[in-house]
Amino acid sequence: MAGEVSSAPTVTGNRALMLEEPLLFEIGSRDQTGVDFEPHSEGTSRMGGLERDSLDLPGLSEPEAVRHYTRLSRQNYAIDLGLFPLGSCTMKHNPRLNEKMARLPGFADIHPLQPQETVQGALELINKLAFWLIDLTGMHGVAMSPKAGAHGELCGLLCIRAALEARGDARQVVLVPESAHGTNPATAAFCGYRVENIPATKTGRVDLEALKARLGPDVAAVMITNPNTCGLFEPDMKAISDAVHAAGAFVYCDGANFNAIVGKVRPGDLGVDAMHINLHKTFSTPHGGGGPGSGPVVLSEALAPYGPLPFAAKYPDGSYKMVEEETAGEEHPDAFGRMVAFHGQMGMFTRALTYILSHGADGLAQVAEDSVLNANYILRSLEDVLDAPFAFSGPCMHEAIFSDKGFAEGFSTIDVAKALIDEGFHPMTMYFPLVVHGAMLVEPTETESKANLDQFIAALRSIAERAKAGDQALKAAPIYAPRRRLDETLAARKPVLSYNNPAPDGSSTGLGAHFGGG
Ligand SMILES: *Cc1c(COP(=O)(O)O)cnc(C)c1O
């Protein structure tokens, strides 16, 4: 209980084995270093006067440097430490087999400019993964190179624009539901489209009639997330696609939530023209703390000819080739261009293919089933104590949405999130999607045991009861973390990102003026 804990500070500032850690610049001294540089040779500089006299690097011994970063790493939360219920992010366990495969030298130690005959295995892997992504989605082609979900959205919309331009059709508008991830309208605007919102129904789904009423010759595409960001399946998806196609437009599906339907539903059967797959969500692979993203885009027959270069093609003699050029006579004369310098994220491809092959078709379907089961377990276990705005309309998909309705005056979602930190959990996604006031989007994923879910539910239940009762102690949370609440607005609006050497008299505050909460 908060009130019973003595707040007497320790001499060191450390708390149990949670160690305080100053900035590197504050612990290092400039006259101490682990490296001796050669005295630099005389000669004419080609730096154009930009060379520095002193780098002012903090000097530390090896154990000091190792301890600095190890201590900082202990202040991080990770999926390897516990449940990470960040809705829309699919923070699932990363099987170590994936890591083992990704580190095989034939995949890890190759260079994108190596002669193609020396990397046939890597090209085969990219081609195989492409095959399975097409198979799982019921689509026609796939662009493998986009490097994250948002990059995939850009790729998909560029394909749509190229297809429209090819038929001499300059449309200006992209329709996006109110609940969409911010990357959807951002992508459409970046591609030069005007973004208009599609309203939602009371059950949190796209309003089909409103959408139909808005379709017309100026609409290039509709971007829909399915399952949507309220964690709900869009049952009208086929009717939406049919209406969009009848109006001469394309259907972009944000596939970030594919985890809920992988192995169960093929977006191609629902009339989708383009969909990115976040390999780093659905197919495990570490993200949100180090690992890169990867966002291949599956394409319908209508859009596949416009997909970007390069791609790994298989030839009748069994060899593989990275098709790099849009030369006449090559397979791909209509490519809109190129997304990235090389071929995408090899390590992520290796992890994703390992994940797919080790699960098999039945295993992937079970991923979807268990992720949905876990989310519904959380929804039904907490709906008596937390407002669940769409629970009346039936089961959710792989994430459960709650709101702060019913909390005592002055209490909001942020208080729940901060209290979860004290309970040892990473907070859920907060205040997203925007269509739910004070949203709390909880995505447990299929890799949590019932015991873990029960512990999380008990923690969230107790916090929700305190928020409803107006327990003022909740306002102080987190009290056990290395820092108290930060001034998040100030930190976001005026981030202090550089370190100023303290003046000799110690008057400068250096970095951290806005972050030194506790
Ligand atoms: C994660 C996510 C994205 C963006 O994917 P990134 O890989 O982070 O660029 C887009 N839409 C939704 C619904 C998401 O959850």
The ligand as a Tripos MOL2 file, in Angstrom:
@<TRIPOS>MOLECULE
LIG
   15    15     1     0     0
SMALL
NO_CHARGES

@<TRIPOS>ATOM
      1 C1          1.4630   -0.3740  -36.2520 C.3       1 LIG1
      2 C2          0.3790    0.1550  -37.1000 C.ar      1 LIG1
      3 C3          0.6550    0.8710  -38.2790 C.ar      1 LIG1
      4 C4          2.0310    1.3210  -38.6990 C.3       1 LIG1
      5 O1          2.9730    0.3160  -38.7680 O.3       1 LIG1
      6 P1          4.5250    0.6370  -38.5400 P.3       1 LIG1
      7 O2          5.2030   -0.6420  -38.8090 O.co2     1 LIG1
      8 O3          4.6430    1.1050  -37.1220 O.co2     1 LIG1
      9 O4          4.9050    1.7260  -39.5020 O.co2     1 LIG1
     10 C5         -0.4190    1.2420  -39.0690 C.ar      1 LIG1
     11 N1         -1.6850    0.9550  -38.7100 N.ar      1 LIG1
     12 C6         -1.9790    0.2880  -37.5690 C.ar      1 LIG1
     13 C7         -3.4160   -0.0180  -37.2360 C.3       1 LIG1
     14 C8         -0.9590   -0.1210  -36.7160 C.ar      1 LIG1
     15 O5         -1.2330   -0.7650  -35.5800 O.3       1 LIG1
@<TRIPOS>BOND
     1     1     2 1
     2     2     3 ar
     3     2    14 ar
     4     3     4 1
     5     3    10 ar
     6     4     5 1
     7     5     6 1
     8     6     7 2
     9     6     8 1
    10     6     9 1
    11    10    11 ar
    12    11    12 ar
    13    12    13 1
    14    12    14 ar
    15    14    15 1
@<TRIPOS>SUBSTRUCTURE
     1 LIG1         1 GROUP 0 **** ****
